[in-house]
Amino acid sequence: MTDYGPRPVDRRLPTEEARDLLALVRDLLDREIKPVAAEQEEAGRFPRETFALLSESGLLSLPYAEEFGGGDQPYEVYLQVLEELAAARLTVGLGVSVHTLACHALAEFGTKEQRAAHLPAMLGGGLLGAYCLSEPASGSDAASLTTRAVRDGDTWTLEGTKAWITHGGVADFYTVLARTGDKGARGITAFLVPGDAEGLTAAAPERKMGMKGSPTAQLHFDGVRVPDARRIGDEGQGFTIALSALDSGRLGIAACAIGIAQAALDEALEYTASRQQFGRPIADFQGLRFMIADMATQIEAGRSLYLAAARLKDAGLPFSKEAAMAKLFCTDAAMRVTTDAVQLLGGYGYTLDFPAERYMREAKVLQIVEGTNQIQRMVVARHLAGPETR
């Protein structure tokens, strides 16, 4: 597999500090993650020690305020680090994105006292988070969730089941959206639930076609008691908090998708340059060269799109439409690029001896998580044409 080396992404980093950060990340990936990625994925091994190392290195806290142990980096920089992590191993890159998503509610909507009490450990204390919105019967229609939280004085009792939870069963804390009022979006509230809370159990991990090293599981809340001090935001504000987190999370998925696509292109370039047919490298043949050009163009376009959305976020401007566009385009591009990479490797692309087949399997899930790409099209269309009429 080729070394990633300096790519055009370097020129997009706004400061010398950011360029040094990316160099350190690449060094860490070369030493600790890339050499064991394929073996650990095939074995379905969750790299908890890797996340501990990332926490120790400050890479689980990049976009959050330094006041609470964060890296104080703009999203423009954080996402490019995330792209590198995903290119090395999607289980790690997506895991960092999910952890960042899980911290978002408290960081943006928690009280100063809540942030001071919990964020330092969440951001740099070796903890790992998960985000609990989806349910067995509530996916794209997130406002129909049924997990319920009932208040008794200063304590809430949670009952219900969450589904498709990345890090389910291994996370140290969960940001949970639960119903506290009537049906609909305005009856949902957010809670910060410890991973070892009594009554909280995880089902066996789902058996997935890709990302086998990343546990995805249902979580069962059976009388889980949570103090009101762990309620995030106001009662009934949970759906607003959830949507805010998802806008940022979609940019994380977009960056991960471009990382996977870049890794697949790198693999295809190395293979086509070394594979000889008819007395010359197959990279000399026009049909294959055009495929490579199209792959690179999609990657560069996707990278530009997610960075443009990140700059809007960093400037404090609305970016929901752009985040949906980036998630949609980048994940579709990753699926096309990884499929073409398998084709360029021919029979070898279909074997476990090369990572191209793993990239293709992993790219598929990115079109589904954080809102399917059909949902992203609905989000974009609403921004352009207004709400649907009934």
Buried (B, 14 or more C-beta within 10 A) or exposed (E): BEEBEEBEBEEBBEEEEBBEBBEBBBEBBEEBBBEBBBEBBEEBEBBEEBBBBBBEBBBBBBBBBEEBBBBBBBBBBBBBBBBBBBBBBBBBBBBBBBBBBBBBBBBBBBEEEBBEBBBBBBBBBBBBBBBBBBBEEBBEEBBBBBBBBEEEEEEBBBBBBBBBBBBBBBBBBBBBBBBBBEEEBBBBBBBBBBBEBEEBBBBEBEEBEBBBBBBBBBBBBEEBEBEEEBBBBEBBBBBBBBBBBBBBBBBBBBBBBBBBBBBBBBBBBBBBEEBEEEEEBBBBBEEBEEBBEBBBEBBBEBBBBBBBBBBBBBEEEEBBBBBBBBBBBBBBBBBBBBBBBBBBBBEBBBEEEBBBBBBBBBBBBBBBBBBBBEBBEBBBBBBEEEEEEE
